[in-house]
Amino acid sequence: MKVRPPRTWTTVLHCLLISGLIVEAIEPVSTSLLLGTGAAVLGKKLYHYFYETCDENWLNFNATGLKHDLSTKLYGQHVAAQVVLKAVTGFMNNENPKKPLVLSLHGWTGTGKNFVSQLIAENIYQKGMTSNFVHLFTATAHFPHEDHVDKYKTQLQEWVRGNVSICPRSMFIFDEMDKMHPGLIDSIKPYLDFYDNLNGVSYRKAIFIFLSNAGGEKIVEVALDFWKDGREREEIQLKDLETALSLSVFNNKNSGFWHTSLIDKNLVDYFVPFLPLEYKHVIQCGLAEMVSKGHAPDKEVVEAMARDLNYFPKEERVFSMQGCKVIPARLDFYV
């Protein structure tokens, strides 16, 4: 069998010219030059099409999409939705920010912290969480040993510096901050500060998101107080939580934020509270999960599952103890 030799870019462009796909007039004397130049341009365009690059081809903020996702896919988190939308939109629309955007998301497990990080990534990067410019660190997986903290500090600095050098619009997500060794996160403090650049690298367009269960008790306390006073959940505002939340996290010896300079120097732009979810929010999560699994939404099935979950206070069963985190696994038992 005769093997056809591979086509060069010049051959490909020549075929396009002959077929009439490129119809601009070509002077005979400049044909060779144009073929070479055109092949290079075409090659560059194809490279940007197939391979992720740090430009508008792969990185383009969709403010409308983020607003829609937060309002239709995130349940029971009116405070978080409002703060995240304003913070991210304002930052991404600023061509010359003074510092990176730093968000710290707090609340009990299953309330939507990881999900919001995913929504932010999906509305900035074409490849979402799988983008080469989105970096997820998990405390127990990436920094497991307390006696290796000094090594982790060096590695973390190198990872952040190297990736921002490649793409200034990089996003870094740190999960399980409540399990991170105290002092470790302070190693990247200079990158979050108000510097034009450090050793030739500017970090001002990067985004840092910290996820933590720490402070969840304080958030629950406020939510319970509102409920006991007969006030609507939607009346809770950021000002009711943020100061107490930041102090709670700062003084928590079991948190990666314990006495951190990130808080002490006011480098965290927003402490974003995630409220405990109610029964009605669990139902919403369950119906959405059924659709994602390819089932027709069945409220009776979801209600049966929701009734078997744990709630508090014990008698009134107002807030879900697991939030929406267990729903994907639990729902299979009832479908």
N, C-alpha and C positions, 0 to 999 in steps of 0.2 A: 504493500500500500504506500502510495506516494504521500509524504508529509508536506503540507503546505507551510512555507516559511512564515514566521510571524510578521505581521504588518508593523511597520514603523509609523510614528505619528505623521510623517510626511506622506506616507502611502494613504493613511486614513483621510487626511485632509484633501489629498489629490482626488480620492474617490468622492468626497463630498462636493468638490469643485465640479467634477464631471457630471455628477448626478443632478446638479442644479440646486443643491441645498444651500450653497453659498453663491449668491448671484451678483456680488459686487464686481465691477469691472477691474481687470488686472492688467497692468502694463506688462508686456513681454519681458522687458529688461528687469522688472522687479519681481518676477514670478518666484524665482528661487529664494530671494530674500523674504518675500511674504509667506512662502510655504514654511520656511524655517521659523519665522516669527509667529505665524498663525498656529503652527503646531505647538509652539511653546505656550501660547495663550490658551489654546484648547486643552493642552495637557494640564495647565494650572487650574482651569475651570473644572475639569474632570476630577482633579485631585481634591479640590474644595468640595466637590459634590459627594465623593465617596468616602473621604477621610475627614473626621471631625477636626475643625480648626477653630481657633479663638477669634471668630469674627461674626458678622451678622448672618452668615450662611447657617451657622449652628447655634448662635447665641443671640436671642432677640426677645426682649422682655414683652410679655403679653399681659398688660394691666387689666384689660377686660376679662381675659381668661382667668386670671387669679381671683378677681372679684366674684366671678360666676362660680368658680370652684369652691371658694370659701363660703358662699351663701347657699349653695345647693348640696355640697358633699360633706361639710363639716357640721356636726349636730351638737347643739347645746353650748356652743362656745362663742357667744356674741362678743365678749370682750376680746378674746384672742383674735377673732376674725377681723375686728375693726382695727386693732393695733397692728397686726401683721400687714394688712392691706396698705395702711397709710405709711408704715415704716418702709416696706419694700418698694412701694411705688415711688415714694419721695426719693429714696436712695438711687434707684435705677434710672430715674429721670434726671438726676444730677450728673452732669458731665465732669464735674470737678469736685467730688466730695472731699471733705477735710480729713476724714478717717474712714476705716472700714465700717460696715454695718455689723453691729454685734447684738444679737438677740439671745435671750435666755428664757427658754420655755419650761414652765414648771407646772406640776400637777401629778395626781395619782396615775398609775398605770391604766392604759386603755382609754384615756380621755382625748387623745388625738395629737399628741406632740410630734411623733414620728410622721404621722399622716400629713400634718401641716408642712413639715420640712420637705416632704415629697411633692406637695402641691407647689411650693415655691420653686423647687428645682424644675418641675415640669413646665412651668410658665416662664422660665428663663432660658433653659437649655433644651434644644430640640430632642436630645436623647434622655432628658430627665435625670433620674438617679443613676442611670448607666453612663452618663457623660464622663469623659476623661477629666473633666474640670470640676466634678463634684466628688468630694472626698469624705468618706464616712469613717469615723474612728469610734470604736466601742471600748470603753474602759477595761472591761474584764477580758477582752480578746487581745487588744493591742498593748495594754499596759498592766499585765497581770501581777507582776512581782514587785513588791515594795522595795526590795533591796536593789532593784535595777532603775530606780527613779532617775538618777543622774544620767544614765545612758538614754532613758526615754526622753529626757529633756533635750538632749543633743539631737536625737533622731527626729523629734517633733519639730524643732527649729529648722532642721534640714528639709524635712518634708514640706513644711509650709513655704519656706523660702524658695525651694526648687520649683514647686508647682505654681506659685504666683509669678515666678520668673517666666514660666511658659505661658501662663494666661492670667493677666491681672484681674479678670472677672471670675476667679476661682471661688468655689463655695466649700467651706469646711464645716462638717457637722460632727459634734462631739456628743455621743450618746452615753448614758449612764454616768453623768457627772457626779451623781451622789455616791458612786463607787470608785471614782478616780482618786488617786493618792493626793493628799493635800500638798500644794506647792508645785505640782507638776505643770498645771495649766499656766502658772505665772511665767513659765519659760517663753511663752509667745506674747507676753505683755507688750514688748516694744512694737510688735507688728500690728497691734490694735490701737496704738496711740496716734497722736496728731503729728505725724512726721511726713514730710514730702516724699522721702525715700530713705532707706537704710542700706548702705553699701550698694547704691545704684538700683535698688529694687523698691518700687512703690506698692504699698499694700492697700492704698486708699479705696480701690474699687472692689476689693474682696468682701465676701460675706462670711461671717462666723456665727454659727448657731449652736447653742448649748442646750441639751435636753437633760432634765433632771426630775426625779421624784421628790427631791428635797423641797421643802416649803409646802408640800401638798397638804399637810395637817393644818397649816395656817389658812390656806384657801378653803378647805372644808369647813373650818371654824366660821369663816365669814359667811359662807353659803348657808350653813345651819342657822346662824343668827338671823339672816334675812328670812329664812323659812319660818323660824319660830315667831318672828315679828309680823308674820302674815304679808310680807312684802314679796313682790314678784322677782323672780330670778333675774329677769332682764333689767332690773333697776341697778344691779351691781355694776359698778364702773371701775376702771383701772385705778383711780385714785383711792378706792376703798381697799385695795390690795397691795399695790406696788411697793410702798415704803416698808410695810410690815413684812412683805415677802423677801425683799432684798436683805433686810436685817436678819431674818430667820435663816436665810441661806448663808450669809456671811458668818454667822455665829454657830453654825452647825459643824461640829468637829468631825462628823462622819461624811462631810460633803467635800468634793473637790474644790469648792469655792470657799472653804474655811479660811477666813482672814486673807483672802486673795487680793492682790493689788488691782485686779481687774475691777473689783467693786470699790475698793478703797479710793482708786483714782478715777472713778466714774466713767469707766470705759465701756460698760455695758449700756447700750442705748435704751433698751427696754427689757424689763422683767415681765414676761407675758404669762398671766395666770390661766390655767385650764381648770374649769370648774368640774366638780363631780357630776356625773351624768345621772339623769332621772330615768324612771321606767319608760317614759315616752321616747326618750332619746335612744334607749336600747332597742325599742321597736323599730325606730327609723334605721338604725344600723343593721338590724336583722333583715329588713325588707331590701335594703341596698345590697346586702351580702347575697341574698337569694338571686337577685338579678345578675350579680357578678359571676355567680356559679352557673348561670344559664337556666335558672328556674323561673317560673312565673311567680311573682310576689304573692305570698299567701299569709295574710295577717293572723289567721288562726294558728298556723304552725309557729310563727314568730312569737306570738303571745304565749304559747305553751312553753317555748324555750325560755322566754324572758321571766316567766313566773317562777321557774326553777333556779334562777340565779339568786345570789345573796345581796341583800340591801341593808342600809342602816338609815336612821335608828331602827333597832330590831323590830319594834312594834309597828311603827309608821311606814317602814320600808320606802323611804323617799329616794335615797341615793344608791346607785349601783356600786358595789365594792370592786367589781372587775371592769367596769366600763364596757367598752366594745371589744376589748382585746381577745376575749375567749370566744366570741361569737362565731368566727369561721369554723372552729373545731366543733363547738357545741351544736351548731345548726345541722350538721350532717346527721346527728343522732335523731333529729325530729323530722327531717325531710323524707 
